[in-house]
Amino acid sequence: MKIAVIGANGQLGSDLVASFSEKGNAVSGLTHADIEISDLSSVAHALESIRPQVIVNTAAMHHVENCEREPENAFAVNALGPRNLALVARDLGAVLLHVSTDYVFAGSKGSPYLEEDNPRPLNVYGITKLAGEHFVRATTGKHFVVRTSGLYGKSPCRAKGGLNFIELMLKLAKERGEVRVVDTEVVSPTSTAELAEQLVQLSHSDCYGLYHATAEGSCSWYEFAREIFAITDTPVRLKVAAPDEFPAKVPRPKYSVLENGALKSRGLNAFKPWQDALHKYLGNRIKSASPQICT
Ligand SMILES: NC(=O)c1ccc[n+]([C@@H]2O[C@H](COP(=O)([O-])OP(=O)(O)OC[C@H]3O[C@@H](n4cnc5c(N)ncnc54)[C@H](OP(=O)(O)O)[C@@H]3O)[C@@H](O)[C@H]2O)c1
């Protein structure tokens, strides 16, 4: 199939390009230099020349504090962007797979959120991403809207800059010997490599609709850090941060665990427990750091 991946050099986009290519698809990876999703003419120009059968959108403005400071830009990218993509996808007869977020929920349910649960975003990022979901669902029937959470991958997240959570923990442990992490936010940390495999599988089906797609199980950021240090045998003093130690500048959901209900009910769920994907990520990290032995 002909696939266009938008945000191709991002954390998730780069793994999607690799996964779709490995499965023998013809992939056009579009970076921000190739397409501006908030501009309908740019979207039409970029996609009409490719005429893909599937358009995958990972592009977003998702630095939460920046969204709060610049709500109009956040709306243009996170809401009007997916709308533009849905309009052009509909004209081309293409399927649109759009990536959304656990931040559409308030985090007060106390048990994993299902696709049927009512969203109630707490911040501009969540509000604008939810608007994007509505635009896609109202514009084209041939859509997958996929909410995910707590991403980490071998390419850094471009919007947040710097290191992913795992790399940051390992760096801080090495530099400081002591690390303090909050245990008040519970998520399902999800590997972009595993998510990409799932999205490739989903995009080859015609089970259109709204999906949750995260690793199985959940943990606080503190528990995630504890597992990272245990697997890597890192000598570090890990402590729970005091409640007021890292005050959040923007309200965030405390518990945003998603249940992959729609994937499971259709027999499509390929996710394993979050610990398995973390082991794999850390194993690959060691392999890529080992010197190659030439014989
Ligand atoms: N990261 C997470 O933990 C997380 C959690 C839940 C959901 N999500 C969702 O997952 C998706 C992918 O996240 P990610 O971590 O892979 O993001 P990322 O690394 O920041 O990648 C986003 C990509 O989109 C491009 N982009 C940004 N604005 C654009 C625009 N207006 N037009 C065209 N391209 C644009 C970026 O290019 P430039 O950098 O050059 O601008 C970048 O290549 C996002 O939709 C996000 O909302 C992420």
The ligand as an ORCA input file, in Angstrom:
! r2SCAN-3c Opt
* xyz 0 1
  N       4.888     11.989     23.450
  C       3.956     11.467     24.214
  O       4.224     11.042     25.350
  C       2.536     11.356     23.716
  C       1.544     10.846     24.555
  C       0.224     10.728     24.062
  C      -0.066     11.105     22.761
  N       0.914     11.642     21.981
  C       0.588     12.047     20.610
  O       1.418     11.270     19.763
  C       1.761     12.009     18.586
  C       3.227     11.846     18.286
  O       4.024     12.255     19.385
  P       5.623     12.263     19.280
  O       6.144     12.148     20.656
  O       6.086     11.331     18.211
  O       5.865     13.763     18.755
  P       7.173     14.504     18.179
  O       8.394     13.697     18.395
  O       7.135     15.893     18.719
  O       6.865     14.525     16.609
  C       5.880     15.351     16.056
  C       6.213     15.589     14.601
  O       5.218     16.420     14.007
  C       5.842     17.522     13.335
  N       4.959     18.686     13.389
  C       4.658     19.449     14.473
  N       3.802     20.419     14.145
  C       3.528     20.265     12.823
  C       2.702     20.951     11.901
  N       1.997     22.035     12.279
  N       2.652     20.509     10.617
  C       3.386     19.444     10.216
  N       4.204     18.744     11.049
  C       4.271     19.156     12.339
  C       7.131     17.736     14.099
  O       8.074     18.440     13.306
  P       8.968     19.636     13.973
  O       9.517     19.103     15.259
  O      10.012     19.896     12.932
  O       8.023     20.795     14.190
  C       7.543     16.296     14.375
  O       8.169     15.731     13.256
  C       1.229     13.419     18.812
  O       0.036     13.557     18.071
  C       0.907     13.500     20.301
  O      -0.192     14.343     20.545
  C       2.201     11.765     22.425
*
